[in-house]
Amino acid sequence: MLISEKNQWSYLSLKRNPMIIKNFSPYKIVKEALGQLKDNERKVISGRFGIDENRKTLSAIGTELKLSRERIRQIEKDALRKLAGLIVKKDNDYVSAILDSFANEGGISTDEKIADLFLDEHLRSNKDEFNSLNLIFLLIPELRKIEKTKEMEDSWMLSKISKDDVVKVVDAWITHLEKVKKPLSLDVLIKAHPDHSKYEMTFLSELPRISKKIVKTESGHIGLASWPEVNPKNVRDKIYFVLKQDGKPLHFNTIAERINEQKFGKKTVIRATVHNELIADKRFVLVGRGIYALSEWGYKPGTVCDIIRQVLEGKKEGMKTEQIVESVLKQRTVKKNTILINLQTKKYFAKVGKDSYKLR
């Protein structure tokens, strides 16, 4: 058998660190097992799983070995069966650790997350370690791979968990979120669907990672992936996200900085792009020199003069200067003198008495 040293693999206390296994190198395990296969079997597995080389299709490997695509498929099947006997056995501590940890975490995880969960930090960026970990998972009969679809990310889950259950829970949440039109906490969603309380909280909390239709916000709430305020995709949505998150008007330079701090993607957003998008989208209102707010906060577009006219609209007796200034400052981030100068525009405003103005 492959691993002769009993207790070579030990894992940390689940309470202290639920998944990472000490001294665990999937690559070393797989490489040792591959050495016990026939040449063609080793070449097929290495190519198919990207171990010591890039991943290859059945056809590409077939061309390389001068064998048919179907023959390569059969070799792969036979090799995986042999590897399962060499790598996955009941007395392997690391297999038990993987299964225990999966159970402890709700029985489900995205493919992208497993490196962080199961590998030591210095191994996480190693392609061979990650691909070998995937291969080991595939060989464990108690685990099942969920392939990427339009609705779900590449994932792993315990075989006893039903994929249909995942879909039903997520669909129920989506229907509820569409109705309330705002992100909700996991507790609120479960309260709205009492039958979901039969599932582990760790399982339910992982669903936003698995599903492409829902996401978890920084505050821990769950919303629809299609909502720009929780899952921004283009620059305009990212601007909206930042303003919504801050809850107050910001200068376009600050907005650009916040977008880059969020690390939505690999590309750095430049200030000029942010400024151009702010000008072009009606969701954003210029409220001061380079300062923008969301129109949904009650801000209206226009110059300071336009805002004064809106304030005085319908006020036949006029308003005191201080009242006008106070009302305009709720809409614009400008100096008091800027408002007073605009009040001198005789085309629009007439002075009434000592300290009041009305529309002309």
C-alpha positions as CSV (number, residue, x, y, z in Angstrom):
1,M,0.0,0.0,0.0
2,L,1.1,3.5,-0.7
3,I,1.4,5.2,2.7
4,S,3.2,3.0,5.1
5,E,3.8,5.3,8.1
6,K,0.8,5.1,10.3
7,N,-0.2,8.5,11.8
8,Q,2.1,10.3,9.4
9,W,-0.7,12.6,8.6
10,S,-2.3,14.5,11.5
11,Y,-4.8,17.3,11.5
12,L,-5.4,20.3,13.7
13,S,-8.2,20.3,16.2
14,L,-11.5,21.2,14.4
15,K,-12.3,23.8,17.0
16,R,-8.9,25.5,16.5
17,N,-8.7,25.3,12.7
18,P,-11.5,23.3,11.1
19,M,-9.8,22.2,7.9
20,I,-6.1,22.7,7.3
21,I,-4.2,19.4,7.7
22,K,-0.7,19.4,9.1
23,N,2.1,18.1,6.9
24,F,-0.3,17.5,4.1
25,S,1.1,17.7,0.5
26,P,-1.4,16.2,-2.0
27,Y,1.2,16.5,-4.7
28,K,3.7,14.2,-2.8
29,I,0.9,11.7,-2.2
30,V,-0.2,11.7,-5.9
31,K,3.4,11.6,-7.3
32,E,4.2,8.5,-5.2
33,A,1.0,6.8,-6.4
34,L,1.6,7.8,-10.0
35,G,5.0,6.0,-9.8
36,Q,3.2,2.7,-9.4
37,L,1.1,3.1,-12.6
38,K,2.0,2.0,-16.1
39,D,3.6,4.7,-18.4
40,N,0.5,5.4,-20.4
41,E,-1.7,5.5,-17.2
42,R,0.7,8.0,-15.6
43,K,0.8,10.2,-18.7
44,V,-3.0,10.2,-19.1
45,I,-3.6,11.1,-15.4
46,S,-0.9,13.8,-15.4
47,G,-2.3,15.4,-18.5
48,R,-5.9,15.2,-17.5
49,F,-5.4,16.7,-14.1
50,G,-2.6,19.1,-14.9
51,I,0.1,17.5,-12.6
52,D,3.6,18.6,-13.7
53,E,2.1,19.9,-16.9
54,N,-0.9,21.8,-18.2
55,R,-4.3,20.2,-18.4
56,K,-5.1,18.4,-21.7
57,T,-8.2,17.1,-23.4
58,L,-8.7,13.4,-24.2
59,S,-8.1,14.1,-27.9
60,A,-4.8,16.0,-27.2
61,I,-3.5,13.1,-25.1
62,G,-4.7,10.6,-27.7
63,T,-2.8,12.4,-30.5
64,E,0.3,12.5,-28.3
65,L,0.1,8.7,-27.5
66,K,-1.2,7.8,-30.9
67,L,-4.3,6.2,-29.4
68,S,-8.1,6.9,-29.9
69,R,-10.0,9.2,-27.7
70,E,-12.1,6.3,-26.3
71,R,-8.9,4.3,-25.5
72,I,-7.6,7.3,-23.5
73,R,-10.9,7.5,-21.7
74,Q,-10.6,3.8,-20.8
75,I,-7.0,4.2,-19.6
76,E,-8.1,7.1,-17.4
77,K,-10.9,5.1,-15.9
78,D,-8.6,2.2,-15.1
79,A,-5.9,4.5,-13.7
80,L,-8.3,6.2,-11.4
81,R,-9.5,2.9,-10.1
82,K,-5.9,1.9,-9.3
83,L,-5.2,5.3,-7.7
84,A,-8.2,5.0,-5.5
85,G,-6.7,1.8,-4.1
86,L,-3.3,3.4,-3.6
87,I,-4.4,6.7,-2.2
88,V,-7.8,6.3,-0.6
89,K,-7.9,3.7,2.1
90,K,-9.8,3.6,5.4
91,D,-6.7,3.9,7.6
92,N,-5.4,7.1,5.9
93,D,-5.7,9.8,8.5
94,Y,-5.8,12.6,5.9
95,V,-8.8,11.1,4.2
96,S,-10.6,10.9,7.5
97,A,-9.5,14.5,8.2
98,I,-10.9,15.7,4.9
99,L,-14.3,14.1,5.5
100,D,-14.5,15.2,9.1
101,S,-13.7,18.8,8.1
102,F,-16.2,18.8,5.3
103,A,-18.9,17.6,7.7
104,N,-17.8,20.2,10.2
105,E,-18.1,22.9,7.5
106,G,-21.6,22.0,6.4
107,G,-20.6,19.4,3.8
108,I,-20.0,21.8,1.0
109,S,-17.3,24.1,-0.5
110,T,-16.5,25.8,-3.7
111,D,-13.5,24.5,-5.7
112,E,-11.9,27.9,-5.5
113,K,-12.0,27.8,-1.7
114,I,-10.5,24.4,-1.0
115,A,-6.9,25.5,-1.3
116,D,-7.4,28.0,1.5
117,L,-9.3,25.5,3.6
118,F,-7.1,22.4,3.2
119,L,-3.5,23.5,2.3
120,D,-0.8,25.2,4.3
121,E,-0.3,28.8,3.3
122,H,3.0,28.2,1.5
123,L,1.3,25.5,-0.8
124,R,-1.9,27.4,-1.8
125,S,-0.5,29.0,-4.9
126,N,1.2,25.8,-6.1
127,K,-0.7,24.5,-9.2
128,D,0.4,20.9,-8.7
129,E,-0.7,20.9,-5.1
130,F,-4.1,22.3,-6.0
131,N,-4.6,19.9,-8.9
132,S,-3.5,17.0,-6.8
133,L,-5.9,17.9,-4.1
134,N,-8.7,17.9,-6.7
135,L,-7.6,14.5,-7.8
136,I,-7.6,13.1,-4.2
137,F,-11.1,14.6,-3.7
138,L,-12.3,12.8,-6.9
139,L,-11.1,9.5,-5.5
140,I,-12.9,9.8,-2.2
141,P,-16.3,8.1,-2.7
142,E,-17.9,10.1,0.1
143,L,-17.2,13.3,-1.9
144,R,-18.9,14.5,-5.1
145,K,-17.9,17.1,-7.6
146,I,-20.5,19.6,-8.8
147,E,-19.5,20.9,-12.2
148,K,-19.8,24.6,-13.1
149,T,-23.1,25.6,-14.6
150,K,-25.0,28.9,-15.3
151,E,-26.4,28.7,-11.8
152,M,-23.6,27.1,-9.7
153,E,-19.8,27.4,-9.3
154,D,-17.4,24.4,-9.4
155,S,-18.0,22.8,-6.0
156,W,-17.4,19.8,-3.8
157,M,-19.9,18.4,-1.4
158,L,-20.5,15.3,0.7
159,S,-22.2,12.6,-1.5
160,K,-25.0,12.3,1.1
161,I,-26.0,15.9,0.4
162,S,-28.6,16.3,-2.4
163,K,-27.8,18.9,-5.1
164,D,-31.6,19.3,-5.5
165,D,-31.7,20.5,-1.9
166,V,-29.1,23.2,-2.7
167,V,-31.2,24.4,-5.7
168,K,-34.5,24.4,-3.8
169,V,-33.1,26.5,-0.9
170,V,-31.4,29.0,-3.2
171,D,-34.5,29.3,-5.4
172,A,-36.7,30.0,-2.3
173,W,-34.3,32.7,-1.2
174,I,-34.2,34.3,-4.6
175,T,-38.0,34.5,-4.7
176,H,-38.1,36.1,-1.3
177,L,-35.3,38.6,-2.0
178,E,-37.0,39.6,-5.3
179,K,-40.1,40.3,-3.2
180,V,-38.5,42.4,-0.5
181,K,-36.0,44.1,-2.9
182,K,-33.2,44.3,-0.3
183,P,-30.4,42.2,1.1
184,L,-31.3,40.1,4.2
185,S,-29.4,38.3,6.9
186,L,-29.3,34.5,6.9
187,D,-31.4,34.5,10.1
188,V,-34.2,36.5,8.5
189,L,-34.2,34.2,5.4
190,I,-34.4,31.1,7.6
191,K,-37.2,32.7,9.6
192,A,-39.1,33.3,6.4
193,H,-38.6,29.6,5.4
194,P,-38.9,27.6,8.7
195,D,-38.3,24.3,6.8
196,H,-34.7,25.4,6.1
197,S,-33.8,25.2,9.8
198,K,-33.4,21.5,9.3
199,Y,-30.1,22.2,7.5
200,E,-26.8,23.0,9.2
201,M,-26.1,26.7,9.5
202,T,-22.6,26.1,8.1
203,F,-24.2,24.5,5.0
204,L,-26.7,27.4,4.5
205,S,-24.0,30.1,5.0
206,E,-21.9,28.5,2.3
207,L,-24.7,28.7,-0.4
208,P,-23.9,32.2,-1.5
209,R,-20.4,31.0,-2.5
210,I,-21.9,28.0,-4.4
211,S,-24.7,29.8,-6.2
212,K,-24.1,32.3,-9.0
213,K,-27.5,34.0,-8.3
214,I,-26.9,35.1,-4.7
215,V,-24.0,36.8,-3.0
216,K,-23.0,37.7,0.6
217,T,-22.3,41.4,1.3
218,E,-19.5,42.7,3.5
219,S,-22.1,43.2,6.2
220,G,-22.9,39.4,6.0
221,H,-26.3,40.0,4.4
222,I,-27.4,38.0,1.3
223,G,-28.6,39.6,-1.9
224,L,-29.1,38.9,-5.5
225,A,-26.0,38.8,-7.7
226,S,-27.9,40.9,-10.3
227,W,-28.1,43.8,-7.8
228,P,-25.4,46.4,-8.4
229,E,-25.4,47.5,-4.8
230,V,-24.2,44.0,-3.7
231,N,-22.4,42.7,-6.8
232,P,-21.1,45.6,-9.0
233,K,-19.7,44.5,-12.4
234,N,-19.0,47.6,-14.5
235,V,-17.5,51.0,-13.4
236,R,-20.9,52.7,-13.0
237,D,-22.1,49.9,-10.7
238,K,-18.9,50.1,-8.7
239,I,-19.4,53.8,-8.2
240,Y,-22.9,53.1,-7.1
241,F,-21.7,50.4,-4.7
242,V,-19.1,52.8,-3.1
243,L,-21.5,55.7,-2.7
244,K,-24.2,53.4,-1.2
245,Q,-21.6,51.8,1.1
246,D,-20.4,55.2,2.4
247,G,-23.9,56.7,2.6
248,K,-22.7,60.3,1.8
249,P,-21.5,62.4,-1.1
250,L,-17.9,61.8,-2.2
251,H,-15.3,63.5,-4.4
252,F,-14.7,61.6,-7.7
253,N,-11.0,61.1,-6.6
254,T,-12.1,59.4,-3.4
255,I,-14.6,57.3,-5.3
256,A,-11.8,56.0,-7.6
257,E,-9.6,55.2,-4.6
258,R,-12.4,53.3,-2.8
259,I,-13.2,51.3,-5.9
260,N,-9.5,50.2,-6.2
261,E,-9.4,49.5,-2.4
262,Q,-12.4,47.1,-2.9
263,K,-10.3,45.1,-5.4
264,F,-13.4,44.2,-7.6
265,G,-11.1,43.0,-10.3
266,K,-7.5,43.0,-11.5
267,K,-7.8,46.3,-13.4
268,T,-7.1,49.6,-11.7
269,V,-9.8,52.2,-12.3
270,I,-8.5,55.6,-13.2
271,R,-10.0,58.9,-11.9
272,A,-10.9,60.2,-15.4
273,T,-13.0,57.1,-16.1
274,V,-14.8,57.5,-12.9
275,H,-15.5,61.2,-13.6
276,N,-16.8,60.4,-17.1
277,E,-19.2,57.7,-15.8
278,L,-20.4,60.0,-13.0
279,I,-21.4,62.6,-15.6
280,A,-23.1,60.1,-17.9
281,D,-25.3,58.3,-15.3
282,K,-28.5,59.9,-13.9
283,R,-28.1,58.0,-10.7
284,F,-25.3,60.4,-9.7
285,V,-25.8,64.1,-9.0
286,L,-23.0,66.7,-8.9
287,V,-23.5,68.4,-5.5
288,G,-20.2,70.4,-5.2
289,R,-16.9,70.9,-6.9
290,G,-16.1,67.3,-8.0
291,I,-18.4,65.9,-5.3
292,Y,-21.2,63.5,-6.3
293,A,-24.2,62.0,-4.5
294,L,-26.9,59.5,-5.4
295,S,-30.1,60.9,-6.8
296,E,-32.1,58.4,-4.7
297,W,-31.0,60.3,-1.6
298,G,-33.2,63.2,-2.7
299,Y,-30.5,65.2,-4.6
300,K,-31.7,66.9,-7.7
301,P,-29.6,67.8,-10.8
302,G,-28.9,71.4,-11.7
303,T,-26.8,74.4,-10.8
304,V,-26.9,76.3,-7.5
305,C,-29.2,78.8,-9.2
306,D,-31.5,76.0,-10.3
307,I,-31.7,74.6,-6.7
308,I,-32.5,78.1,-5.3
309,R,-35.4,78.3,-7.8
310,Q,-36.6,74.9,-6.8
311,V,-36.5,76.0,-3.1
312,L,-38.5,79.2,-3.8
313,E,-41.0,77.5,-6.1
314,G,-44.5,78.1,-4.7
315,K,-43.3,80.5,-2.0
316,K,-45.2,83.6,-3.0
317,E,-44.2,85.6,0.1
318,G,-40.6,84.6,-0.4
319,M,-38.2,83.1,2.1
320,K,-35.6,84.5,4.5
321,T,-32.0,84.4,3.2
322,E,-30.9,82.0,6.0
323,Q,-33.8,79.6,5.2
324,I,-32.8,79.6,1.5
325,V,-29.1,79.0,2.4
326,E,-30.1,76.2,4.8
327,S,-32.3,74.5,2.2
328,V,-29.7,74.8,-0.6
329,L,-27.0,73.3,1.6
330,K,-29.1,70.2,2.0
331,Q,-28.7,69.8,-1.8
332,R,-25.3,71.2,-2.5
333,T,-21.9,71.1,-0.9
334,V,-20.9,74.7,-1.5
335,K,-19.9,77.8,0.4
336,K,-22.6,80.1,1.8
337,N,-21.2,83.0,-0.4
338,T,-21.8,81.0,-3.5
339,I,-25.5,80.8,-2.7
340,L,-25.6,84.6,-1.8
341,I,-24.0,85.5,-5.1
342,N,-26.5,83.4,-7.0
343,L,-29.4,85.2,-5.2
344,Q,-28.2,88.4,-6.8
345,T,-29.3,87.0,-10.2
346,K,-32.0,89.5,-10.9
347,K,-33.3,87.6,-13.9
348,Y,-34.7,85.0,-11.5
349,F,-34.9,86.4,-8.0
350,A,-36.4,89.5,-6.5
351,K,-35.5,90.9,-3.0
352,V,-38.5,91.2,-0.7
353,G,-38.0,93.6,2.2
354,K,-34.8,93.7,4.1
355,D,-33.7,90.0,4.0
356,S,-36.0,87.9,1.9
357,Y,-36.1,86.7,-1.7
358,K,-38.8,85.3,-4.0
359,L,-39.0,84.1,-7.6
360,R,-39.3,87.0,-10.0
